[in-house]
Amino acid sequence: MIKLDKFIQGINNKDPRAWKELYRFYYGALCNYSSSIINETSVAEDIVQECLIMIWKSDLNFQNIKILSSYLYKSVYNNTLKYIRDKKVEDKRKSEWSSTLSETEDDIFYMAAEEDVIRKLRAAIAILPDQRKTILQLSLEGYSVQEIALQLEISINTVKTQKKRAYSFLKENLKQYFSLLLLLGILK
């Protein structure tokens, strides 16, 4: 009994020899206990190490070995559960960040692709004859065939013919992009 009392007194007084014994006696058992909860040996070792350091740095005094043992196991248990909770929060945050990043990357990709298609469309429109170009631009701005005819003072049939030729030209010169232009609602 005196030896245990001396051991507890050494722990309370931060005697390195007593702490060496504490470490030798409890470390493996506490690691196994933590590892049985989280099934990660290296994490369990870190948790036990942190608990022992926390006790060393604290002003705690233990009356007997039973209280010390109980405190050690309770500390390891609580810190193991804290690790599990923090890991779940971190995993959830990583998952949310990953999905946000993925959505952002998708948005950036689609915006870049759309911008590229629009740039190619503008380049193709730029080489159209003037009247056809004007009719197509007015059509893309939402003007009806009748409104274009009135504005340009030409017949409705001329507008329809020029618009049809413009679309045929674009379809031919933007083959791989034409359906995308229709899908994006740029061409109607």
Long-range contacts (C-beta under 8 A, 24 or more apart in sequence): 4-64, 4-65, 7-65, 8-62, 8-63, 8-64, 8-65, 8-68, 11-62, 11-68, 12-60, 12-61, 12-62, 14-56, 19-56, 22-52, 22-68, 23-52, 26-52, 26-69, 26-72, 27-52, 30-72, 30-73, 30-76, 33-73, 33-76, 33-77, 34-76, 34-77, 34-79, 34-80, 37-77, 37-80, 37-81, 37-84, 38-80, 38-83, 38-84, 43-83, 44-80, 47-76, 47-79, 47-80, 47-83, 48-76, 50-79, 51-75, 51-76, 51-79, 113-180, 114-184, 117-174, 117-177, 117-180, 117-181, 117-184, 117-186, 118-186, 120-174, 120-177, 121-170, 121-174, 121-177, 121-181, 121-186, 121-187, 124-169, 124-170, 124-173, 124-174, 125-166, 125-170, 128-166, 128-169, 131-162, 132-162, 132-163, 132-165, 132-166, 132-169, 133-166, 135-159, 135-162, 135-163, 135-166, 136-162, 136-163, 136-166, 136-167, 136-170, 139-163, 139-188, 140-186, 140-187, 140-188
